């Protein structure tokens, strides 16, 4: 009886844990045919300089074509030797397993690095708008096996003068000198100075401004000289600009990652024990003492005695186990159907505000917003499904109700969503 009581208590405890933990950890429980364990061959210590045996990352036990099969998966680094994979026979639960095949698969992994490339180009202007038109917005780039496309960072553009060109030219000034007594060049100044620059006389012309009539002839008595002065000046002109800019981005290099080895071990054939049959006694027949080889039974009054062990209570224990497991399944289902599996947001302009969580019945997916709408700033809502709810509702219609209005949304069947959201806009309803 103490042993039976301990067995029943243990079964009840395990079932209770399953009831309360199953909804929370269901996604974390591996498939029933995956057994994460190691064997003596996996943990064998190195001998005679042999490499340390590798540990499998996954072990699967199955039956194929009537034989026990164990499939072990190993993940080794590219420089690891496949000799680390155990190849010896081993025994498990009385079954001897022998290595049959090993497959190899290289997993490619991309290495990434951030890169900034500084470039210089010649531009005719230092105006940003003009410079941007001369610079490519993106450039392809390769370095040390990495490649990718870099984008221009417009905030890093700077311009410096590339050089100057000096040119000379003539500058002229004109002066008038009136009331000269004669048209004599010596009466005209040979140079003038203006704003610190000296100009030299290069030409002069004389015009009579007054005259006297002598013997019926007009004889000039005064002259005005118009003098032209000249000097040489120079100027510097920018020939162009050296523009510097930075391109930034992520470069990628394809590299060999881990190497996945799959070792297949074949065990003995699966044996199914033959059922044993016990001949039932024929009603009305009795055996003589000589036939049975024992003394004739004495007639006793049937008595109801308590069993001395728990064997006769095994059917009762199994019945209790079945009921408890059924209860566990029902509790898990109830938890799934009644748990919060949706979140509602209110959209106001470009901002979203969380209103609260809702429970969506997977069999009849309906979202009622009447209570949450009291806290909303608008009648435009966004409903977000939990990952489990999305997987169950993919391809199905979800009804969203507010007051007497209903919006129906068909859940996209794509599997690329990390978080599935859809809009239910009641503000446009008539």
PEJO-V316023 format. One record per residue. N is the residue number from 1. RES is the residue in three letters. D_LAST is the distance of its C-alpha to the last C-alpha in Angstrom with 1 decimal. Layout:
n=N res=RES d_last=D_LAST
n=N res=RES d_last=D_LAST
//
This chain:
n=1 res=UNK d_last=73.6
n=2 res=UNK d_last=73.0
n=3 res=UNK d_last=72.0
n=4 res=UNK d_last=69.7
n=5 res=UNK d_last=68.1
n=6 res=UNK d_last=67.6
n=7 res=UNK d_last=66.0
n=8 res=UNK d_last=63.5
n=9 res=UNK d_last=62.6
n=10 res=UNK d_last=62.1
n=11 res=UNK d_last=59.8
n=12 res=UNK d_last=57.8
n=13 res=UNK d_last=57.5
n=14 res=UNK d_last=56.3
n=15 res=UNK d_last=53.8
n=16 res=UNK d_last=52.4
n=17 res=UNK d_last=52.1
n=18 res=UNK d_last=50.2
n=19 res=UNK d_last=47.8
n=20 res=UNK d_last=46.8
n=21 res=UNK d_last=47.2
n=22 res=UNK d_last=45.7
n=23 res=UNK d_last=42.0
n=24 res=UNK d_last=42.8
n=25 res=UNK d_last=45.4
n=26 res=UNK d_last=44.3
n=27 res=UNK d_last=43.4
n=28 res=UNK d_last=46.8
n=29 res=UNK d_last=48.9
n=30 res=UNK d_last=50.6
n=31 res=UNK d_last=50.8
n=32 res=UNK d_last=53.5
n=33 res=UNK d_last=55.7
n=34 res=UNK d_last=55.9
n=35 res=UNK d_last=58.8
n=36 res=UNK d_last=59.3
n=37 res=UNK d_last=63.0
n=38 res=UNK d_last=66.2
n=39 res=UNK d_last=69.4
n=40 res=UNK d_last=73.0
n=41 res=UNK d_last=72.9
n=42 res=UNK d_last=70.0
n=43 res=UNK d_last=71.6
n=44 res=UNK d_last=75.1
n=45 res=UNK d_last=77.0
n=46 res=UNK d_last=78.4
n=47 res=UNK d_last=81.9
n=48 res=UNK d_last=84.5
n=49 res=UNK d_last=82.2
n=50 res=UNK d_last=79.3
n=51 res=UNK d_last=75.8
n=52 res=UNK d_last=73.8
n=53 res=UNK d_last=71.8
n=54 res=UNK d_last=68.1
n=55 res=UNK d_last=65.6
n=56 res=UNK d_last=62.9
n=57 res=UNK d_last=59.2
n=58 res=UNK d_last=58.3
n=59 res=UNK d_last=60.3
n=60 res=UNK d_last=59.1
n=61 res=UNK d_last=61.2
n=62 res=UNK d_last=60.7
n=63 res=UNK d_last=62.7
n=64 res=UNK d_last=63.1
n=65 res=UNK d_last=65.3
n=66 res=UNK d_last=67.0
n=67 res=UNK d_last=67.9
n=68 res=UNK d_last=66.8
n=69 res=UNK d_last=65.2
n=70 res=UNK d_last=64.4
n=71 res=UNK d_last=62.3
n=72 res=UNK d_last=62.6
n=73 res=UNK d_last=60.6
n=74 res=UNK d_last=62.2
n=75 res=UNK d_last=60.8
n=76 res=UNK d_last=63.6
n=77 res=UNK d_last=63.7
n=78 res=UNK d_last=64.8
n=79 res=UNK d_last=68.3
n=80 res=UNK d_last=68.7
n=81 res=UNK d_last=71.2
n=82 res=UNK d_last=70.0
n=83 res=UNK d_last=73.3
n=84 res=UNK d_last=71.5
n=85 res=UNK d_last=69.9
n=86 res=UNK d_last=72.1
n=87 res=UNK d_last=73.6
n=88 res=UNK d_last=76.0
n=89 res=UNK d_last=75.8
n=90 res=UNK d_last=74.5
n=91 res=UNK d_last=74.2
n=92 res=UNK d_last=71.3
n=93 res=UNK d_last=71.4
n=94 res=UNK d_last=74.5
n=95 res=UNK d_last=73.1
n=96 res=UNK d_last=74.6
n=97 res=UNK d_last=72.3
n=98 res=UNK d_last=73.4
n=99 res=UNK d_last=71.6
n=100 res=UNK d_last=70.5
n=101 res=UNK d_last=68.4
n=102 res=UNK d_last=66.9
n=103 res=UNK d_last=64.1
n=104 res=UNK d_last=63.1
n=105 res=UNK d_last=59.9
n=106 res=UNK d_last=59.4
n=107 res=UNK d_last=56.2
n=108 res=UNK d_last=55.4
n=109 res=UNK d_last=54.1
n=110 res=UNK d_last=53.0
n=111 res=UNK d_last=54.6
n=112 res=UNK d_last=52.7
n=113 res=UNK d_last=53.9
n=114 res=UNK d_last=52.6
n=115 res=UNK d_last=54.5
n=116 res=UNK d_last=54.9
n=117 res=UNK d_last=56.7
n=118 res=UNK d_last=58.2
n=119 res=UNK d_last=58.8
n=120 res=UNK d_last=60.6
n=121 res=UNK d_last=60.2
n=122 res=UNK d_last=61.8
n=123 res=UNK d_last=59.5
n=124 res=UNK d_last=60.4
n=125 res=UNK d_last=58.3
n=126 res=UNK d_last=57.3
n=127 res=UNK d_last=54.0
n=128 res=UNK d_last=51.2
n=129 res=UNK d_last=49.0
n=130 res=UNK d_last=51.9
n=131 res=UNK d_last=53.0
n=132 res=UNK d_last=49.7
n=133 res=UNK d_last=49.8
n=134 res=UNK d_last=53.2
n=135 res=UNK d_last=52.4
n=136 res=UNK d_last=50.7
n=137 res=UNK d_last=47.4
n=138 res=UNK d_last=48.6
n=139 res=UNK d_last=51.9
n=140 res=UNK d_last=53.0
n=141 res=UNK d_last=55.6
n=142 res=UNK d_last=58.0
n=143 res=UNK d_last=60.5
n=144 res=UNK d_last=62.6
n=145 res=UNK d_last=60.6
n=146 res=UNK d_last=57.2
n=147 res=UNK d_last=54.9
n=148 res=UNK d_last=51.5
n=149 res=UNK d_last=49.6
n=150 res=UNK d_last=50.0
n=151 res=UNK d_last=47.5
n=152 res=UNK d_last=48.7
n=153 res=UNK d_last=48.4
n=154 res=UNK d_last=48.1
n=155 res=UNK d_last=49.2
n=156 res=UNK d_last=52.7
n=157 res=UNK d_last=53.7
n=158 res=UNK d_last=56.9
n=159 res=UNK d_last=59.3
n=160 res=UNK d_last=63.0
n=161 res=UNK d_last=65.5
n=162 res=UNK d_last=67.2
n=163 res=UNK d_last=70.2
n=164 res=UNK d_last=71.6
n=165 res=UNK d_last=73.6
n=166 res=UNK d_last=76.4
n=167 res=UNK d_last=77.4
n=168 res=UNK d_last=80.2
n=169 res=UNK d_last=80.3
n=170 res=UNK d_last=82.7
n=171 res=UNK d_last=82.1
n=172 res=UNK d_last=84.1
n=173 res=UNK d_last=85.0
n=174 res=UNK d_last=86.9
n=175 res=UNK d_last=89.4
n=176 res=UNK d_last=91.5
n=177 res=UNK d_last=95.0
n=178 res=UNK d_last=96.5
n=179 res=UNK d_last=100.1
n=180 res=UNK d_last=101.9
n=181 res=UNK d_last=105.5
n=182 res=UNK d_last=105.6
n=183 res=UNK d_last=103.4
n=184 res=UNK d_last=104.3
n=185 res=UNK d_last=101.9
n=186 res=UNK d_last=103.6
n=187 res=UNK d_last=102.3
n=188 res=UNK d_last=98.7
n=189 res=UNK d_last=97.4
n=190 res=UNK d_last=97.1
n=191 res=UNK d_last=93.9
n=192 res=UNK d_last=91.2
n=193 res=UNK d_last=88.8
n=194 res=UNK d_last=85.2
n=195 res=UNK d_last=82.7
n=196 res=UNK d_last=85.1
n=197 res=UNK d_last=85.4
n=198 res=UNK d_last=88.8
n=199 res=UNK d_last=89.0
n=200 res=UNK d_last=92.2
n=201 res=UNK d_last=93.6
n=202 res=UNK d_last=93.2
n=203 res=UNK d_last=94.0
n=204 res=UNK d_last=95.2
n=205 res=UNK d_last=95.9
n=206 res=UNK d_last=98.0
n=207 res=UNK d_last=97.6
n=208 res=UNK d_last=100.4
n=209 res=UNK d_last=99.0
n=210 res=UNK d_last=102.3
n=211 res=UNK d_last=105.6
n=212 res=UNK d_last=109.0
n=213 res=UNK d_last=110.9
n=214 res=UNK d_last=114.3
n=215 res=UNK d_last=116.5
n=216 res=UNK d_last=113.7
n=217 res=UNK d_last=111.6
n=218 res=UNK d_last=108.5
n=219 res=UNK d_last=109.1
n=220 res=UNK d_last=106.1
n=221 res=UNK d_last=106.6
n=222 res=UNK d_last=103.3
n=223 res=UNK d_last=100.6
n=224 res=UNK d_last=97.0
n=225 res=UNK d_last=96.1
n=226 res=UNK d_last=92.6
n=227 res=UNK d_last=92.5
n=228 res=UNK d_last=89.9
n=229 res=UNK d_last=89.4
n=230 res=UNK d_last=87.6
n=231 res=UNK d_last=86.6
n=232 res=UNK d_last=84.7
n=233 res=UNK d_last=81.3
n=234 res=UNK d_last=79.1
n=235 res=UNK d_last=75.4
n=236 res=UNK d_last=73.3
n=237 res=UNK d_last=70.1
n=238 res=UNK d_last=67.6
n=239 res=UNK d_last=67.8
n=240 res=UNK d_last=64.6
n=241 res=UNK d_last=62.7
n=242 res=UNK d_last=62.6
n=243 res=UNK d_last=59.0
n=244 res=UNK d_last=58.4
n=245 res=UNK d_last=55.1
n=246 res=UNK d_last=54.0
n=247 res=UNK d_last=52.0
n=248 res=UNK d_last=50.5
n=249 res=UNK d_last=49.1
n=250 res=UNK d_last=49.7
n=251 res=UNK d_last=52.5
n=252 res=UNK d_last=52.7
n=253 res=UNK d_last=55.8
n=254 res=UNK d_last=55.8
n=255 res=UNK d_last=58.3
n=256 res=UNK d_last=59.6
n=257 res=UNK d_last=58.3
n=258 res=UNK d_last=59.4
n=259 res=UNK d_last=61.2
n=260 res=UNK d_last=60.1
n=261 res=UNK d_last=62.9
n=262 res=UNK d_last=62.3
n=263 res=UNK d_last=65.4
n=264 res=UNK d_last=65.7
n=265 res=UNK d_last=68.3
n=266 res=UNK d_last=69.4
n=267 res=UNK d_last=70.9
n=268 res=UNK d_last=72.8
n=269 res=UNK d_last=71.5
n=270 res=UNK d_last=69.3
n=271 res=UNK d_last=71.5
n=272 res=UNK d_last=70.3
n=273 res=UNK d_last=72.8
n=274 res=UNK d_last=74.1
n=275 res=UNK d_last=73.4
n=276 res=UNK d_last=76.6
n=277 res=UNK d_last=77.4
n=278 res=UNK d_last=79.8
n=279 res=UNK d_last=81.7
n=280 res=UNK d_last=80.9
n=281 res=UNK d_last=83.9
n=282 res=UNK d_last=84.6
n=283 res=UNK d_last=84.3
n=284 res=UNK d_last=87.8
n=285 res=UNK d_last=89.7
n=286 res=UNK d_last=91.7
n=287 res=UNK d_last=93.6
n=288 res=UNK d_last=97.3
n=289 res=UNK d_last=98.5
n=290 res=UNK d_last=100.1
n=291 res=UNK d_last=96.9
n=292 res=UNK d_last=94.7
n=293 res=UNK d_last=97.3
n=294 res=UNK d_last=96.8
n=295 res=UNK d_last=97.8
n=296 res=UNK d_last=96.3
n=297 res=UNK d_last=93.4
n=298 res=UNK d_last=94.1
n=299 res=UNK d_last=92.0
n=300 res=UNK d_last=89.7
n=301 res=UNK d_last=87.3
n=302 res=UNK d_last=83.7
n=303 res=UNK d_last=82.5
n=304 res=UNK d_last=79.0
n=305 res=UNK d_last=79.8
n=306 res=UNK d_last=77.4
n=307 res=UNK d_last=77.2
n=308 res=UNK d_last=78.9
n=309 res=UNK d_last=76.1
n=310 res=UNK d_last=72.4
n=311 res=UNK d_last=72.7
n=312 res=UNK d_last=72.1
n=313 res=UNK d_last=68.9
n=314 res=UNK d_last=67.3
n=315 res=UNK d_last=65.2
n=316 res=UNK d_last=63.9
n=317 res=UNK d_last=63.0
n=318 res=UNK d_last=61.2
n=319 res=UNK d_last=59.2
n=320 res=UNK d_last=58.2
n=321 res=UNK d_last=57.2
n=322 res=UNK d_last=55.0
n=323 res=UNK d_last=53.3
n=324 res=UNK d_last=52.8
n=325 res=UNK d_last=51.4
n=326 res=UNK d_last=49.0
n=327 res=UNK d_last=47.9
n=328 res=UNK d_last=47.5
n=329 res=UNK d_last=45.2
n=330 res=UNK d_last=43.2
n=331 res=UNK d_last=42.9
n=332 res=UNK d_last=41.9
n=333 res=UNK d_last=39.2
n=334 res=UNK d_last=38.0
n=335 res=UNK d_last=38.0
n=336 res=UNK d_last=36.1
n=337 res=UNK d_last=33.4
n=338 res=UNK d_last=33.1
n=339 res=UNK d_last=33.7
n=340 res=UNK d_last=31.1
n=341 res=UNK d_last=30.1
n=342 res=UNK d_last=26.8
n=343 res=UNK d_last=26.0
n=344 res=UNK d_last=22.7
n=345 res=UNK d_last=22.2
n=346 res=UNK d_last=19.9
n=347 res=UNK d_last=19.3
n=348 res=UNK d_last=19.9
n=349 res=UNK d_last=20.7
n=350 res=UNK d_last=23.4
n=351 res=UNK d_last=24.5
n=352 res=UNK d_last=23.9
n=353 res=UNK d_last=24.9
n=354 res=UNK d_last=25.9
n=355 res=UNK d_last=24.4
n=356 res=UNK d_last=26.5
n=357 res=UNK d_last=27.4
n=358 res=UNK d_last=26.1
n=359 res=UNK d_last=27.8
n=360 res=UNK d_last=26.4
n=361 res=UNK d_last=28.1
n=362 res=UNK d_last=29.3
n=363 res=UNK d_last=29.6
n=364 res=UNK d_last=26.0
n=365 res=UNK d_last=24.1
n=366 res=UNK d_last=21.3
n=367 res=UNK d_last=20.3
n=368 res=UNK d_last=19.2
n=369 res=UNK d_last=18.1
n=370 res=UNK d_last=18.1
n=371 res=UNK d_last=21.5
n=372 res=UNK d_last=21.3
n=373 res=UNK d_last=18.0
n=374 res=UNK d_last=20.2
n=375 res=UNK d_last=22.2
n=376 res=UNK d_last=19.5
n=377 res=UNK d_last=19.0
n=378 res=UNK d_last=15.5
n=379 res=UNK d_last=12.7
n=380 res=UNK d_last=14.1
n=381 res=UNK d_last=16.8
n=382 res=UNK d_last=19.6
n=383 res=UNK d_last=21.4
n=384 res=UNK d_last=25.1
n=385 res=UNK d_last=27.2
n=386 res=UNK d_last=30.9
n=387 res=UNK d_last=33.3
n=388 res=UNK d_last=34.2
n=389 res=UNK d_last=30.6
n=390 res=UNK d_last=29.9
n=391 res=UNK d_last=32.9
n=392 res=UNK d_last=32.0
n=393 res=UNK d_last=28.4
n=394 res=UNK d_last=29.0
n=395 res=UNK d_last=27.6
n=396 res=UNK d_last=25.5
n=397 res=UNK d_last=21.9
n=398 res=UNK d_last=20.7
n=399 res=UNK d_last=17.8
n=400 res=UNK d_last=16.2
n=401 res=UNK d_last=14.7
n=402 res=UNK d_last=13.3
n=403 res=UNK d_last=13.2
n=404 res=UNK d_last=11.7
n=405 res=UNK d_last=9.6
n=406 res=UNK d_last=11.7
n=407 res=UNK d_last=12.4
n=408 res=UNK d_last=15.5
n=409 res=UNK d_last=18.1
n=410 res=UNK d_last=21.4
n=411 res=UNK d_last=24.2
n=412 res=UNK d_last=26.4
n=413 res=UNK d_last=29.9
n=414 res=UNK d_last=31.7
n=415 res=UNK d_last=34.4
n=416 res=UNK d_last=34.5
n=417 res=UNK d_last=32.1
n=418 res=UNK d_last=33.8
n=419 res=UNK d_last=30.6
n=420 res=UNK d_last=27.5
n=421 res=UNK d_last=24.2
n=422 res=UNK d_last=20.6
n=423 res=UNK d_last=17.3
n=424 res=UNK d_last=14.3
n=425 res=UNK d_last=11.6
n=426 res=UNK d_last=8.9
n=427 res=UNK d_last=8.5
n=428 res=UNK d_last=6.4
n=429 res=UNK d_last=3.9
n=430 res=UNK d_last=0.0
//
